[in-house]
Amino acid sequence: MNTPLFRIQLRRGEDVVLARRRTRQIAEHLGLDAQEQVRLATAVSEVARNAVQYAGGGWVQFELDSGRESLLVVRVTDEGPGIPHLDQVLGGTYRSSTGLGVGLAGARRLVDRFGIEAPTGEGTSVELGKALPVGRRAPAVPVAELVRRLAAVRPEDAAAELEMHNQELVRVLATLAERQAETDRLNAELNETNRGVLALYAELDDRAAELARVSQLKSAFLSGITHELRTPLNSILNMTRILLARMDGDLTAEQELQVTLIQRAATTLTDLVADLLDLARIEAGKTEVRLVSFTISDLFGTLRGMFRPLLTSDEVALVFEEPDSEVTLTTDEGKLSQILRNLISNAIKFTQRGEIRISAVTAPDDHVVFGVSDTGIGIALEDQARIFEEFTQVDNPLQKHVRGTGLGLPLSRKLAGLLGGKLVVDSTPGVGSRFELRLPRIHRNPRITPAEGLTVIAAGESHHG
């Protein structure tokens, strides 16, 4: 329900100024802040000016809508010719030689409720509404008192309103100037930031190119040095085998011990060279992924036969858990076997009593999870990330009694990535460790192409990695 508050007749320009002043006074009395008062007063004066200029006059009616949402409603009516192109006028696309309708679109944006009826030849009615603050409803007595005070219009009111209007314009211009200065400052900072970002990108590109060059040099060096080392190492190993086989005569106990030490050292260097060469191939993108189909049972059978003779202590049991059902994998059998060999070898080195258990279970997402668990010395939490770094070995009481290069686990993790899988560890010092390898049952990696230097050979072409 709308409660009438005040009414002003529009006949000349002074009435438009008076309408603006009364709008601000009523809005202030109803609790609107200064900015909202100016916005509503500006919209009312613009519509009232159109009524005087193009319709010869009209009325400004102030009402209080006390419905579900309290609003101050200002209705401007006239009996002029109407607006024939109303949709275009409100959209800001209509251009009139007399300026008819100019300002309506702007007034619409300044208020919370806007309604207009302007049939051609039947006059125009514009409704402007501004929502009152939440919970603010003007009581009847104050509104009535306001109406009585506004009834007496003094001649100096128009001049005072014009002066106030000018002050508002000055404040608006000052605010716009401050905002423009702030915008200029922000633009300058943005330009400076953009230059910094461009310089950073250029530096990153240079660093990336340098790292790529260094990586290529390292790979070339590793590849070259490993090939140069393999020939003399193989010669040393062959000579030690000949000597230990007594092909050139018998050896004393001391000579046999010395030759055995030479053989072990050469074997360690050979393993190091092989690991370095594998890492160099992976980093250079020269590694072949040879896809073959095989069962987990066959894989475990090969590993069982390989490692059972290596157990030197009756206090350690090597257990291969057979999968519940026959599972067939299509991946690189050689690389998978190499990963598991590294994990089992480490478990044997660092387990003095208990068991080493190798298992494989299928996951719901068509993956297979291999586990290598032991009851060995375990790995501290702070060292569990370091063991996957190249040439890193964690200090422990057994380290000086076992040989190693610090490349087995880093190489295993990279091989797992090539096969589309992931290698993680969970360990507790004094309790044991569990290494878990998660692989897709069928190797698929559309991101890897021969153009990237990695060859994928179809299943059935080869059974060796």
N, C-alpha and C positions, 0 to 999 in steps of 0.2 A: 504494500500500500504506500502511495506517495503522499507526503505532506507538503503543501505549497508553503514556500518561505517568503519569496519576494518576486516582484515583477517590474521590469523596466521597459519602457517604450523606446524603440529606436527610430529617430527621425533625422539625426545629423551626426557628424563625427564626434561631437562632445559626448553623445550618448554611448558611443562605443567605448570611449575612455572610462565613462562612469560604469559601464557593464564590467569592464576589466577590474576596476577598483572594488566593486561590490563582490565579484567572484573571489578575489583574494581575501576580503574581510570575512566572508561566510566560510571559506575553506579554512582560514585560521581559527575561527570560532569552533569549527567541528573537529579540530585536532590534526589537520594535515600539516606536514612539515613545510618549510619554506620552499624547497625545491618542487614539491608537488603542487603548492599554491601557484607558483610561477607557471608550471606546465599547464595547469587547468586554465589559468587566467589568459595565457597566450592562445590556447585553443579557442576559448570563448570569444576573445577580441577579434580573432581572424574570421570566425564564422559570422559574428555580428557585423564586421566591416563589409563582408560580402552582401549581407542583407540590406545594409544602407546603400551600398554602391550600385547593386544590380537589381534590387527589388524596391527601392525607394523607402525602405523602412521595415519595421516589424516589431517583434516582442522577444524579450529575454525572460524566461520563467525559471526560477530556482526552486527545486523541490528536494525533499529528503525521502529517499527510498529506504524504508525500514523493513524490507523483506528479509529473506534468508541472508543476504549479503548487503550490509548497509552501504549506501552510495549517496554522494551528493550529485544530483542530476541537474544539468542546465539544458533547457530546451530553447532553441532559437528558431522562431517561425517567421515567415513572411508570406505575402500574397503576390509574389512576383511571377515571372514567366517559367519558373522551374529550371531544371538542368536536363537538357535533351540527351547528353552523352555521359550519363552518370558513371557507368562502369569504367570508361576510359579516363574520366576525371580522377576517380579514386585510384586508378592504377598509375596515374602520373603520365599517361601517354597522350592525353588530349591537349591540343594547343589551340587557344582561342585568341583572336586578334584583340579582344577587349579584356582578356585576363579572367574570364568567367570561370569560377571553380578553383582558381589557384589558391592553394593553402588548405584545401579540404583534406588532401592526402596527408599533409603534415599534421594537421589537427587530429586526425585519426590515430596517429602514432603517439600522441601526447596523453591520451586518456585511456581508461580501462574499459569503458563501454562507449561504443559509437554506433549510432543508427541514423539513417537519413531516408527521407521520402521526398522526391522531387519530380512528380509527374509534370510533364510539359503543360504549361498554361494554368497550373493549379497551385502554384506556390511551393515553398520548400519548408520542411521541418527537419531540424538536425538535433539529435539528442546526444549530449556529451556527459559521460558519467565517470566519476573518480571514486574509487573505493576508499571508505574511511578506515582508520586504524582498527585492527582487530579488537573487538570488545567495546569500541567507542560508539555509543548511541546518544545523540543529543536529547536531553529531556525537554518536555514541551515548554516549560516556563522559560528556560534560557533562550530557546528558539524564538519564542514570542517576544522576549525582551530585545533580541537582536533585530527582529522585524520592526519594532517600534523605533529603535535607534537609527535604522537605515532609512526610515520613512522621510526624515528631514534631510534634504540634499542641499548642501551649501555650495555656492558658486565656485569657491576656491578648490573644491574637491577635484575638478578636472585638471587644474594646473598641478596640484599635488600628485595626482596619479601619473601625469606625464613626467614629472621630475623623478618619481620612484621608478617609472619604466626606464628612464635614461640611466639611472643608477644600476638597475638590473642588467641593462645592456653592457655597461662598463664592466661590471663584475664578470659577466659571461665572456666578454672579450679578454679580460685578464686571465680568466681560467683557461680559455682556448690558447692564449699565448704561452701559459705555463705548460700546458699539455703538448704544444708544438715543440717547445724547448726540450721537454722530457723525451718526446719522440725522436728529435734530432740526436739527443745524447745516446738513446738506446740504439738508434741506427748506426751511430759512430762506433759504439761498443760492438754491435753485431758485425760490422765490417771488419773491425780489428780481430774479432774472434774468427771470422771466416778466413782471414789471412793466416791466422795461427793454425787453423785446422788444415788449410791447404799446405802450409809448410810441414805440418806433422805428417800428413799423408805422403808428401814427397819424401820425407825422411824415412817413413816406414817402408815405402817402396824401395828406397836405396838399401835399407837394412835387409829386406826380404831378398833382394837380388844378391847381396853379399852373402847371406846365409845359404842361399841356393848354390852359389859358387863354392863356398867352403864345404858344403855337404857333398858336392860332386867331387871336389878334390880329395876329401876324406875317403869317399867310396872308391875312387880310383886308386888311392894309396893302399887301402886295405886289400883291394882285389889284387893289386900287383904284388904287395909284400907277401900275401898268403901263398900265392902261386910260387914265389921264389923260395919260400920256406918249406913247402911241402916236399920238394925233391930231396934236399939233404936230410930232412926228418925221416922220410921213408927209407932212405939209405941207412941211417942209424938204426932204425927199428929192424930192418932186414939183417944187418950185421949182428945185432944182439940176439936175434932168433937163431942165427947160424952158430954163434958162440955157445948159447945155452943148449942147443941141440948136440953139442960136442962133435960137430961135423969136421972141425979142424983140430981135434984133440981134446983131451980131458982138461977140466978146470979145477983149480983148488977151490976150497970153500970160500976163501976170501975173494978170489977172482969172480966166482959165481955171484957173490953178493954185490960186487961192484958193477958187474954187467947188468944185474937186475935193477940196480938203482938207475943206471943209464937208460935202460928200457922204460922204466916208469917215468923218468923225466921227459924222454922223447914222446911218450904216449900223451903226457899232459900237454906238451907243446902242440902235438898234432890235434888234440881236441880243441885247444885254444885257436889254432889256425882255422879249423873247420867252422867253429862258431863265428869267428870274425868274418869269414867268407860268407856265411849265411846272412849275417847282419848287413854286410855290404850289399849283397844282392837284394835284400828286402828294401833297404833305403834307396837303392838305385832303381827300384821297380823292375828288376830283372828276374824275379822269382816266378817260377811256373807253378800253377795250381793244377794238378793232374787229378781229375775226378774219376773215381772208380767206386763200384758198389761192393760192399763187404759187410759181414755181420760182426757184431760186438763179440760174439763167442770166438770167432776166428782170431780177432785182434787180441783178445785176452789170452788165447792159447799161445800165440807167438810170444807175447810178453812174458808169460809164465815160464816158458821154456828158456827164455833169455836170462831171466833174473834169478831163478831158483838156484843155479850153481854159484851165484855171486854172494849168497848169504853165508857169512863166515861164522855166525854165532847161532847156537841152538836156542838162545833165549829170545830170538826174534822170529816171528811167524809172518810169512808172506801169503796173504789171503786175497784171492780174486773172487768176487761175488758174481755168480752167473746171473744175468738179467732174468726177470720173471718170464719174459716172452722173447722170441727170436726177433731182434731188431736189426734192420738193414740200414746202413748209412751210405750216402753218396757224397763223398768228399775226398780230400787228399789223404789217403791212408798213410803214406810215408810221413807227412808233416804231423798228423795226429799222433802217430806212433812216436815221433821224435819228442813231442811235447810230453807225452806220458812217460817216456824213458827218462827225460830230465827230472820229472817230478818223483818218479820211483827211485832213481839214483840218489837224489837228495835225501829222501826218506830213509834209505838204507844207511847213508853216511851218518845221519844224526839221530838214529834210533839204536839204543844199546840193548833195550829189552822191551818186550811187549809184542806188538804186531803192526804190520803195514797192510792196510786194507784198500783194495782198488774196487770201485763200484761204478755202475752206470745205470741211470734211470731215465725214462722218457718223461718229458714235460708236456703239459696240455697244448702248448703252442708249437708242436712238432719240432721241439728241440730235444737234445740229449745232454744230460748233465753227468759228466765224469767226475768222480771224487777220488782223491788219493789222501788217505788219512793215516797218521802215524801216532805213536805214543812216545815220540822223541823229546828233545830238549825244549822245543817250542820256540816262538819268536815274540819278542816284546812288541807291544802295540806301536810304539814310536819307530820301530824298525821295519814294520810290515810294508811300508811304501818304499823304503830304501832298497829292499832286496830285489826290486824290479828295475833298479838303475844299473847301467853297465859298469862292470868291474867293481861292484860293491859287494863286500863280504862282511857279515856281521860278526863281531868278536864273540866267541863262546869257547867253553873249555875243550870242545872237540875239534875246533877249527885247525889247530896245528897238526892234528893227526890225519886229516883228510885233505885230498887235493881238490882244487877247483879253480875256475877262472873268473867267476863272477859274471859269466855271460849266459849261463843256462836259463835262468828265470827271465831275464830281459828278452832273450831270443824266443822263449816259449810264449811270452805274452804277445810278441809281435806276430808270431806264427798263428796264434789264436785269432788275432785281428784279421789276418789274411783269410782265414777260414770262416769269417763272419761271426766269430765267437768272442768270448770274454773269459779271462783267467783271473780269479780272485783268491784270497787267502784268509783264513780265520784260524788264529793260533793263540794259545795260552802258554806262557813259559812254565816248564816243569810238567805240563800235561800232554802236550802234543800239538800237531798242526793238521789242518785240512785244506788242501788246495782243490778248488772246484773249477772245472772247465765246462763252460756252457757253449754248445755248438748247435747250429741248425742241422737237423737230420739230413736234409738235402741242401747242399751248398748252392746258394743263389746270391749273386751280388751284381746287379745290373750296373753299378757304378764302376766296376772294374772292366776295362776293355783292353784288347791288345795294343791299342794306340797309347795307353798309359804305361806300356812296358811290362805288363804282367800278362802272361799267357794262360788261358783257361783251356785245358784239353778235355775233350768230352769223355764221359764214362766209358770204360771198356778199352781205351787205347793203351793204358799202361797201369801196372800195379806197383809202381815204384815212384816215390816222391823225390 
